[in-house]
């Protein structure tokens, strides 16, 4: 299975919204597009899917934009990717729910491999929250700032 650009950008979009929208501060489509390095139309397509799934909400008006619909600690990577990806199946042998549509499943030993791999992948995706990713981003940004300040010469 390969995560599409929509899934990758959608996850990053959620992190950006959580990172930039403290309290009730909103994030505009243009800001998100700039931060992600993609077009506004593409951001709007992703937002439509996330809004429909109730992971983000919009606020209208002069200071309008988008914010998370719930605390970032309650939204997982798995939730976002399942919302944006057509399928999270690793192979045709095992569907998204872990069940095998294959007619040979009762006599095929490899089905158990695909089920275990799917379960492991789901476990990882469902154990990482948007909050976790925001904290990692803050640490990365703090490290980058420290390196930039340390490399300046004040002489």
N, C-alpha and C positions, 0 to 999 in steps of 0.2 A: 504494500500500500504506500502511496505517495501522497503527502498532504499538498493540496493545491495552493496556488498563490492566494486565493480567496481565504482559505483557512489560515495561512501564515499571516497575511495582512490583517485579517479579522482578529486574530489573537493579539497581535501587536497594537491594533487599534484599541482594543479593550484595556490593555496596559496603559496606553497613552491617555485615554480618558480618565482612568483611575488615578494616574500620576498627576495629570494637569487639573483635575476638577476636585479641588479640596472644598468640602462643605457643599454648597449649592452652586459653586462656580461651574459654568458650562464651558464646553470646548466646541469650537466651530468646525464645520466641515473643512474650511480652508486651512485651519491650523492643523487638523489631522492629516490632510493631504500633504501639507508641507513637511510635517514630521515623518510621515511614512515614505515620502518621495514618490507618490502616485497621484493620478488625476482625481479631481473632486468627484467626477461622475462615478469612478470606481469606488471611492469611499462611500458615496451615497448608496450604491448597490449593496455594499456590505452592511451599512447601517440599517437599511431596510430589513434585511434578514435578522439582524440582532434585535431590532426594535420589535419585529413581529414575534420573536421568541421571548420578549419582555426582559432582555438582559440590559438594555439601555432605554433611556427615555429622553424625550426632547422637551425643551423649554422654549417657548416662543417669546418674541419681543426683541427689543434693541440689544439686549445682552443674552440673547437666546443661543441655543446650541444643544449639546448632548452631555448627559451624565449617566453613570451607572444606575440601574433600576434597583439594585440591591448592594449590600456591602461587598467589597471585593473579596472578602474572606469566604463568601458563600457562592462564588462563581468559580468553577474549575475549568482548567484547560479542556478537559473532556467535554464539558457542556458546550463550550464555544465551538470546538471542532465538530462535534456531532450536529450542531446547528448549521454549520457552513459547508460541510462536506457531503457529497452525495452518498458516499458509503465509507465506512470505516473498516470494512472487511479486509482481512489480509489475503484471502484467496477465495476463489469461487466455491471452494469446498466448505467454507464456514461463513455464514452470513453475519450481518451486523449484530444479531442477538446471540451469536455463538452456536446457533443450530446449523446443521449441515443440510442443505437442500439436495445433496448428492444422493443418487440412488444406490451407490456403492458404500455408503457410510457405515453399514453394519459389518462390512468385510474389508474395510480399508484402515490400516493401522495409522496412516499419516493424519487422519482427521484429528486425532488426539493432539498431535503436534500443533496444528493450526489453532485448536481450541485453547491450548496452554499459552501460545504466543498472543492470541487475542486477549486472553484474561490478563496477562502480564502488561500488555500495552494499555488496557483499560485501567488497570490499577495505577500505573504511572500517571496517566492523564487525569484521573480522578483524585489524585493525591496532591496535585499542584494547583493552587488557587491564583487568581489574579493578584490578590494581596501579596502572595509569595513573590511573584514576578516583579511587582512594584518595589518591594523591599530590595530585591536583587538589583534593580535598575538604580535605585537610590545609592546603593553601595558602589556600583560601577561609576556613577556620576561623581560621588565623593572622592573615589580613588583617582579619577581623571583630573579633578580639580586640584587635588593634592599634588599630583605629578606636575601639572601646569605651573602651580605656585612654586614648587621646589626647583623647577628648571629656570626660573627667572634669576637674573643677576641683579642684585640691589647695589652693586658697587659703583 
